[in-house]
């Protein structure tokens, strides 16, 4: 439909931030979101009216503008291209409102057949209606550069959309004939969309037997952070048993979607398996390759070094894979109530900029957050931007652990970013994934530094530093390992289907390389690739986390050295939405992601934290 380069939706792709099952009364009252700002309900007349309206107005738009855009461009100042794009944006907003509501209703309980049907029906209606809009960006891209340039200069209304227009024209080399584009679009529901839904509904229906208790995915993953090593082992084994029992299905889904992507890439003339993602992210392949190479080179200095130290702390020769996220003996075990989590994040945001805390507080005050764990609820966490005329919503699975507070800080960072970028309008608010993680990771860092500054106890400081290092390893090292895993799977898939055993072998290869010799990957771990949702929903998305983390590390170093003016420049970066390239956005801070040394600066921040841990351990 409309040209959205990426979603800021975040579903955690690692077993590093789990959630507990059931209600936790000691956490206080956990908020559930109020979706009535979008629509009063699934059966509401307002939603029915908008569904009818979007179908009607999309058809009218096609009748009015199809085949006329080049002629309007040729009229220069007297042309109506600006009027056309504005009408297209209004429709995009309406599509987005309906689609966001259906997606959020479904995410709240994917196991409810009524919600699943509602979501599927709405998706079908939106797909049918949006076929009338497919022509618009395709036709715009067929107009000669000279005509477009002149129209942008002479038609002020059209010129307003210059960043969006120039952006969609980057897709021209990969654009297909209109009827083929329509076929790709209409079959997306029964193709990729159907396989995505099968994965989601299968994953939420799975149960993992831990000591006779049937758990869903999130609480099972959460046990991998338990203080009791036996509980961690049993959780890991339960994960392996259930995933292995369903591995044929997950292998089929993976093979099918990889082939589906290969077909699309071949038709659209993408050379590398990840080129489509790079284009969507508006980042050059060389920049991502430099990031991946820098992280791989840093494996021994970061993850290998840290896990060897952690094994020694836990009195083990090697960590088992289920011990990787085990808490240190020094880690505080008290549950963090919701009120304390709120105060922690808002005070950290407020110390940086009062405006940032004020925007974040709206999420609490106006029920824009869904925090409790419920059966059938989407796992992990995300911030959904919805549409500029409404506001974002945050989904969490909050269970009161320090990492849950960091996740809250992360998702609120997304939320603040989305609120600030909304001023760009529906077509230009969306941020490429490489920059979509900036505000979220920055929010985490602000919260972490605020907590660390309050800590005077040496043992507590060690535990906090260790947890932050682990989160950074999970965000940088693990995600680049995930990226390398995807590259190998998609590359090999071009020669034929991969067996479950072969996918497991690739998984073990990349995990062994990234985690290092201090971690023993025991039997069963070869299946753990199967539950990572990003491999299914957003191929090659994962490097955006490493990009964002390293970028923020460099950005935070600038902030710590800046005397004044940083906050203003930072807010300008967030308000830009998708109107500027990463090079333009980072220039005011003296940073350049295309500089090979840029990534090493970000990685050095993690190395310095590990060095601080070593110094604490030696008592210096």
Buried (B, 14 or more C-beta within 10 A) or exposed (E): BBBBBBBBBBBBBBBBBBBBBEEBEEBBEBBEBEBEBBBEEBEEEEBEEBBEBBBEBBBEBBEEBBEEBBEBBBBBEEBBBBBBBBBBBBBBBBBBBBBBBBBBBBBBBBBBEEBBEBBBEBBEBBBBBBBBBBBBBBBBBEBEEEBBBBBBEBBEBBBBBBBBBEBBBEBEEBBBEBEEBBEBBBBBBEBBBBBBBBBBBBBBBBEBBBEEEEBBBBBBBBBBBBEEBEBBBBBBBBBBEBBBEBBEBBBBBBBBBBBBBBEBBEEBEBEBBBBBBBBBBBBBBEBBEBBBEBBBEBBEBBBBBBBBBBBEBEEBEEBBBBBBBBBBEBBBEEBBBBEBBBEBBBBBBBBBBEBBBEBBBBBBEEBBBBBBBBEBBBBBBBBBBBBBBBBBBBBBBBBBBBBBBBBBBBBBBBBBBBBBBBEBBBBBBBBBBBBBBBBBBBBBBBBBBBBEEEBEEEBBBBBBBBBBBBBBBBBBBBBBBBBBBBBBBBBBBEEEBBEBEBBBEBBBBBBBBBBBEBBBBBEBBBBBBBBBBBBBBBBBBBBBBBBBBBBBBBBBBBBEEEEEEBBEBBBEBBBBBBBBBBBEBBEBBEBBBEEBEBBBBBBBBBBEBBEBBEEBEEEE
